[in-house]
Amino acid sequence: MNERRWPLGVLAVVAAIFICGAAWTGGRATAPMPVNEVAPMRTAVRTIAGVPVGTQRSRAGALSAADNYVARVTETIVQDPRAYARLVRAVWMPEGQERALREGESTRRRSTTAVENYAAGGRGLSIIAARRLDTYDGARADVTVWTAGFNWGPRQRPGQRWFLTETTLRWDGQRWRVERMDEAQRPAPAPARVGYDAAASLKTETFDRELRGMTAPTYGDG
């Protein structure tokens, strides 16, 4: 009799442990995450007509949207004005679009050397080195992005520039939109260049050969 009851008792204990564990896991799943703890990505960004659009309302989604917007602005604002305009129309808040377009025109007017270089076949790429979610409440997010811009070409010696961008995003019900995007007016970390061959690394032919066909990735797509 006791031998028959013993397995049942074990099953009851195991079931109780399982139920408690499930309740604990459920509580963990619904508990608020710290601002800088990021959940795994689930297609945080969609590319629509070549424009990255942040479509996931979450901390990870806001970070991914900021990454993509900053990278795309860096690559297009001077190099491809039409692509920059498409991005602004797609993801800026409506009330800020005209200002962003004017700022783009002003930047191009000040960047005559880069404009000439791109017109002659030069290239520019951007890389998001790191980012930080400063604030998040589900409707708005403030993100600081550490970015590197690289350019080279027949009329410009290969160069790099590291800078910080501060972006405020607002959720409009379907996507993250840019409310504000400004380059921080303070020094940014600038790592030393490290290459296999320092002299060869700075040659335009090296850039053309190794970076042919590359663009900024869609961070969080997938």
N, C-alpha and C positions, 0 to 999 in steps of 0.2 A: 504493500500500500504506500509506504513512504517512498519506495523506489519509483513508483508511478508519479507521485506528486513532485519529486525533485526536479525533473525536466520542466514541468509546468512553471515551477517557481523561478527557474532560471530564465525561461522565456518572458515571464512577467517583468523581471528585473531588466532584461535586455530591452524590452519594449519601453519601459519607463525611461531608460537611459536614452533611447532613440528619440522619444518624444521631447525630452528635455533638451537634447542636442539640437533638434529641429527648431524648437522655440528659441534657443540661444542664437542659432544661425539666422533665423528670421529677424531677431532683434538687431543683430549686427548689420543685416542688409538694409534695414530701414534707418539705422542710426546715421546722423549727419557725419560727412567726411570732413576732416580738416581741410582748410583752404588749399594747401599744396599737395594733398594726397589725391592722386588721379586714378580713376577707374580705368579698366581696359577699354580701348577704343572700339566702337562699332560703327563704322562708316560715318565718322564725324563730319566729313566733308564730301560733298558731291561736286563733280566738275560739270558745269552746265554751259554749253557753247564755249568751252575753253576757259571758263571763269570758275575758280574755286568758290564754293558757297558752303559756309558752316551751317549744318542742319541738325546738329545734335544739341539739345538743351541740357547741358551737363558741364561740370568743370572741365572734363577732358574735351568736350566739344568746343568750349570757349577757347581753350588753349590752342586747339588745332585750327580753329578759324583765324585766330590772331596770327599764328605761324604763317598760314597761307596768304593772308591779306598783306602782311608786311613783306614777305618774300616776293609776292607778285608786284607790289608797288615798287620795290627796290629795282626789280628787273625791267619794269615797263615805263616808269614815269618819264624817262628820257629816251630810252631805246625804242619803245613801241607806244607812242601816244594813243593810238587807237585801242590797243589792248588795255591801256591804263583807263581810258574813258569807259570801256565796257565794264571794267571792274568797279569803277566808281558808281556807275548807274545800277549795277547789280547789288552791291553790298553796303554802300553808304546810306545813312539816313537821308530821306528826301531833302530835308531842309539844309543838309550840309554838302550836297552834291555839287552845286555851282561853285562853292568856295573851293572844294577839292580840285575841280577842273581848272580853276584860275591859278591855284597854287602849282598845279602841274605845268601850266604854261609858263609861269614865272620861273620855275626850276629849269625848264628847258632853255629859256632865254639866258639864264646865268651859266649854262653848261655848254658853251659854244664848242669847246674842244671835244667833249664827249659826243655831241651831236654830229660833228664832222667825222669823228672816228667811226660812229655807227653807220653813217652814210657811206663810208668807204669800205664797209664790211667788217667792222669791229664787233666785238661781242661783250656782253655783260651777264654775269650770273650772281645769284645771291644764295647764301647759306644761313639757315637759322642754327646758331651754335647752342643756344639755351634760352629758356624762357621761364617766367615766374607768374603765377596767378596771384595778384596782389589782393583783390577783393572779388567776391562772387555772392550773389543773392538769388540767382535763378533768372532775374530779369536784366541784370547788368553785370558786367565783368570788367575789371581793370587788369591788363596784362602788360608786363615789361618783357620785351624781346631783345635778345642780344644777336645782332646780325652782322654778317660780313658781306660786303659787295666787292666783286672782282670784275675787272675789265681789262681788255687787251685789244690789239688790232694794229693795222698798218700805220696808223697815225697817233698811236698812244702806247707808251711803254706799259707792259703789264703791271697792274697795281692792285692794291687791296685797301679797303677802308672798313674799320670795325666801329659800330655805333649801337646805341640803345634806342629803342623805339617804345614809346608809351602809348598804349591803345585802350580806348574805352569802347566796349561793345554793348549793344542793347538787343535783347531778344524781341522780335516783332511778331511772334506767334508761329513763324515758319523757319526763320533763319537768324543768324547773328549778323547784325549790321554795325557798321562803324559809326560811332558818334563823334569820336575824336581820335586822331592819329598824329603824333608829333615826335620828332626826334628829340631825345633828351639833351638839354643844353649842359652837359657835363661829360668829362672824359669817360670813355668806355674801355674795358680791357682790350688789349691788342696783343695777342700771342705772337711770339717770334716765328718767323717762317722757318720750317724745317723741311729739307728736301734731300733726295739722294745725291743730286748734283746741283749745287746752288746756282751756278752760272747757267746751266741748261734749263733749270726750272723757270728762269725769268725770260726765256726766249718766246716770242710770239708763236713760233712754229710748234713749241711744246703745248701751249694752250690750245691752239687750233687742232692739233692731232688728238690730244687726250680728252678734250672736253667737247669734241664734235658731237652734235645731237643731244647734248645734255640741257636740261632745264631744271628749275627748282622743283623738288618733289612735292606731291600733295601730302602733307603731313597728316596722318590719321585716316587716309582713304583705305578702304579694304573691308 
